[in-house]
């Protein structure tokens, strides 16, 4: 998990945990701090259940709406600022006054810097939206993914020896998890066609 949600503090949210040769488990939290606990299958399952709870709570929260709102505002400002930056040279070239040219140049520079900042805000919000959607797909398909019985589901998504779970989902892009969902839809469609033919 790379993003929190309203009401949760980053220091309490698990980003991931790493098993160290059955000796101990290193837990990394969203704020970057880590803790090490003795290994046991029970502790490992507790940590996994905590990740599941976090993912479910964020999925049920307004995180997606909030992220989309942030992206919308950032894109609105970004478009306006880009237009103004592009008009700045015209303002400089069409005015003979040195003072107006200087003010236009300074204003254009400030707008260019602000456009870069809003471009960064847009990217952060867009990345957050992709992650929330990725987790939503995973939660919807959780049981099928964890059964791991039909390898055609994972075709083009993962290598065969690594299972996909909430602890390593951040290693997979939104595009990969979308492909997993498409594979599932193709399977369902194929099964429907085969069932109809059998009838």
N, C-alpha and C positions, 0 to 999 in steps of 0.2 A: 504494500500500500504506500503510495507516494503522496497522497493528499488526505487531509483530515476533513472534518465536517463540523457544522455548527454544534456547539455544546461539548465537543471532545477536545481535550488538550493534547498537542503533539507529543508531550512527554509520556502520555498514557497509551498512545496508539502504537501497536507493534507494526513495524515496517516488514520485518522478516525474522526468521530464526535459523541458526546454522547448527547442525549437529556435528560435534567434534569427536569422531571415533568412539562413540558410545561412552565417552568420559563425562562430557558436559555439553550444555547447549548455550550458545551465545545469542542473546535476544537483542536485536537492533530496533530502536524506537524511532518514531517519525522525526523527533527533534535531533536525532543523531547520536544520542547517548546509548551505551550498551550495558548489558548486565549478563553475568554468567551464572548458570544454575546447574546443579548436578543432573546428569542424564537419567531419565527413566521414560518408559513408554507412556506412562500416565501423564508426565509433565509435557511430553511432546504432543499428546492428544489435547491436553488443556490449552496449550499455545495455539494449536490448530483451531480449536473451538473458539478461542478469542479472536483469531483472524476472521473466522466465519461470522462471528457476531458483529465485528467492526464493519465488514463488507455489507452485511445485511442492513445494519443501521444506516450506513451511508446511502445504500441503495433506496432505503425507505425515507430518507431525509430530503430536504430541498436542495441538496448539493448540485444536482444537474441543472436545476432552474437558476440557481445562483451563478454557476459557472457560465451558463449561456447568457445571462444578463451582463456579466463582466465582459464577455467576448463582444457582445453587441455594442456596449458603450465604448470599448477600446477601438472597435472597427469604425464606429461613427466618428470619433475624434480623429482617428488615423486618416480616414478619407478626406475629411475637411482640412487637416493639416497638410496633406500631400498636395491638395489643390492650391492652398495658400502658398506653399513653398514653390510650386511651379509658376505661380503668378508673380512672385517676388522679382525675378529678373526683368519682367515687363515693367513693373513699377519703378525699378531703378533706371531702366533705359529710357522711359518716357518722361521722367521728371528731370528738369535741368537744375533744380535746387540741390546743392551738395548735402544740405541738412536732411531733406526728404530721402535722398539716396542712402545716406548713412542710417537713418531710422529704418528704412525698408530692408537694408542689409542685415541690421541687428535683429529685426523682427523675423526675417526669413531664417536666420541662424537659430533663433530660439524655437521657432516652429519646427525646424528640421530635427533639433535635439528632442523636442517633445514627441515628434512623430516616431522617432526611434524608441523612446520609452513606451509609447502606446503600442508600437509593433511588438515589443517584448511582452507587454501585458496581454495582448491578443494571443500570442503564442502560448503563454502560460495557461490562459483560460481554455484555449483549444486543446492543449495536452491534457488538462484536467477533465474536459468533456470526454475525450477519447478513453481515458482511464476509467471513468465512471461507467461508460457504455461497455467497456471490456469486461468489467466486473459484473455488470448486469447480465451479459450474455453467459458468463461463467456460472453465475448463480442459477440461471434458468436451466442450464444444461448439466448442473453439478453431478447429479446421480449418474447420468450417462457417461460423463467424462471419467468419474471415479471408478466405474465398472471396468473401463479400459479393455473391454473384451473385443470390440470390433475395431481393428486397426485402420479400416478405410475411413473412419471418422477423423483420424489424425493425419491423413494423407496430405503432405505439403505443409504441415503445421509443426510437427516435432520429430526429433529423432526417436527411434523405437525404445531406447533404454531409459528415457526420462519421462516420468509421469507428469502431467500438468495438474497442479493443485494451487491452492490459495497462497502457499508459501513461496512458490516460484513463478506465479503468473506475471510478475513484473518483468521477467526475462522474455516474455512474449509480447509482441507488438499488438496493437488494436487490430491491424490488418490480419495478423495470424489468427486471432481469436474470431474475427469475422469469418475467416475462411473455415474455421472449425464449425461455426454455425451454418455456413453454406453447405458443408459436407453433410451435416445433420439433416438439413432440409432436403438434400438430394436423396439421402437414405430413406427418409420418410416418403418422398414422392415415388421412389422405386418400389418400396414395400406396398404402397397403395396400388400401383399399376399391377404388380405381381399378384396381389390379392384379388383384384378385379378379374384378371385373366384366369385365375384359378377357379373363380366362381363361374 
